[in-house]
């Protein structure tokens, strides 16, 4: 599946990626199609971002540490859930 991001933030997909900081092509968290689907299910970009954080926290719960080459990546589900809460509150205003 494709992954894309433009810092010009001209699309809702880019805006959701920005909100959850999925902006590094070397560290892709969600595919374009996944975010596009969330945008059809939620009321706005903040709610879609919140839901994406919840989905990502589910993934993080299954993987605590991941080794990529010489680099270790630690996933923190609690941080994602806190961001989801913040984004959901923003989406309700």
C-alpha positions, 0 to 999 in steps of 0.5 A, a space after each residue: 500500500 502507498 504511503 505519502 505525506 506533504 508538509 504543505 498539508 493540502 489534504 485531510 490525509 496529510 493533516 491527519 498524518 501531521 496530527 499523529 506525527 506520521 510524517 517520516 517516510 523511514 518510519 511509516 505508521 499507517 498506509 494511505 488507505 487506512 487513513 482514507 478509510 478512517 476519514 470516511 468513518 469519523 466526523 473530522 480530521 481530529 476524530 480520524 487522528 484520534 482513532 488512528 492513535 487508538 489503532 496504532 496503540 493496539 499495534 504497539 501493545 503487540 510489539 514493545 521493542 522492534 529491532 531494525 538494523 542496529 536501531 531499537 524502536 520502543 513502542 509506547 501505547 500509553 502516549 498514543 492513547 493520551 494523544 488520542 484523548 487530546 485529539 478527540 477533545 479537539 474534534 468535539 469542539 
